[in-house]
C-alpha cells in the first residue's frame, strides 16, 4: 500500500486517478502526485528508514508505488562526499558533493527516476518501456529494462556520438534513430505514446518518474545527519530535478524527519543554453526558448517544460541562478577531478563552475554549508575533455629513461605530485 | 489558403476524433480563430483568456517553434503543417 491520494494538475488543480496520464486535459499542465502527509508522518521515522537497505526505496512512504519494488534495488544512496580540498580552492568551510556519477547501474541520477517510473509501469500492467533520449536516460531505461525482462524501445536522434548509442545498445533494446534533432524525437514520441500502449518513462508515466528525483534530496538530508543544507546548487535541463529536490526538503520538514531551517536552491546552466537562468536574471516569469550551443549536451534543453517550476522553487527559497561558459565548464570538470577525485560530465562541471561564481559574487556566504549536485559521469563524455588532458610521456622500458624524464619534469616544474 | 493542423489526443474531442484538420489563415492567430469557428472550444484549450498561448502548449509551423518565428503573428502559407504539442520535459 502507499500514501498516495491521486494525481493533481499543478496549474488548475483538477484531480485525476492514478493512471498513465501526464497532462491535464483542461489546461495541458503537468500532473503531480498527491500524498496523505499526515498518514506518512504517523508511519515514517528516521529509525525505520535507517533500518532499510541502502537504496532509493528506503523513502518509499514518499514514493508513488503500491507494490514491493523489484526495480532499482541497487540504485540511489550514492555518496555525499565531504569536499575539503575543493572547499579550500573555493575559500569556503563546509562543502559537500552529492555524487550520482556512481549511481547504479548506469552512472547518472536517471537511475533514480527510471527505477520509480518502471516500477509504476509494471504495476500499471505495461510490458514495454520506452523513452526519447540522447544519453543518460536511454542508458538507464535500457539497463533497467534488461534486468526486469521488459521489452524496450529507445528513440534517439540519428546524429549521436557512438559512445551514447553503445551505452544503450549493449543492453539490447530496440533502438530507433530519427532523422532530426531531440525536439523532433520528443514530438514523435508523444504521438507514439498516444498510439501504442507503452510506458514512456518521460511522457505518460512522467508524474511518477519525476517523483524519483526527490530521493536525491532525501539522501542529502539524511547523509548530513538529518538536517538540510544551507545552500544547494542543482543543474537545470528540462527542469525535473531542481523542483523535486526542493519538494524533498519541504516534505522532510512536513512529515517531521528534519527540523525546518532556512535553505536556498540555485540553478546552474550552460551559457550556451540558459533559458531559465536568463529568466531569473530578468526577473521574468516567461522562459524564452533558446537554440542550445554548448558542450554540456546532457543539459542542452532549450525549451525546458518544467522551467517555470525551477523559477518558482529558486525564487521561493531566495536562491539564484548562474550560467557557465564552455571553458568554465571544462575547468569545473578538471577542478572537481583534481581536488576530489570525482570525474563528472559537463553537467557536473557546470554546477561546479556556477558554485564558484555564486561564492565569488557573495551570493553564497563562505562560512555556510553548501552541497554541489553531481548528476552524471565523465567517462561517458570523454570528448569534452579530450583536448585539455595532458598526454602520457612515452619512454622505453628502461630506468635511466625514466630518471631523465623525472629530472626534466622536476626542473620544468611539471611534476604535479610534488606541487600538491 | 488551407493549412493542416495536427491535433493532439486530449483535444480530439473537439475535432470529432480527427488527428488533423484543414483550416484557412495567414497567421497563427488567424488559424486559431478559424479553428475556434470550426471547432468551438478549441481556442480556450490552446490560449489563456487574454489570447496568449498557454504556458504548457507549444505551437510549431513545419517543425519550427513559433517562439523562434513571430509568435502568434508568425505567417503561414498554403500547405504548411501546424502542430499543437503539450510541453513535455526532456529526458537527455
Interface residues (C-beta under 8 A of the other chain):
Chain A: X11 X22 X23 X25 X26 X27 X28 X29 X30 X110 X131 X132 X133 X134 X135 X136 X137 X180 X182 X183 X184 X186 X187 X190 X194 X201 X202 X203 X206 X210 X237 X238 X239 X240 X288 X289 X291 X297 X298 X299 X300 X301 X303 X304 X305 X306 X308
Chain B: X8 X9 X10 X45 X54 X55 X56 X57 X58 X60 X63 X65 X67 X68 X83 X85 X86 X87 X88 X89 X90 X91 X92
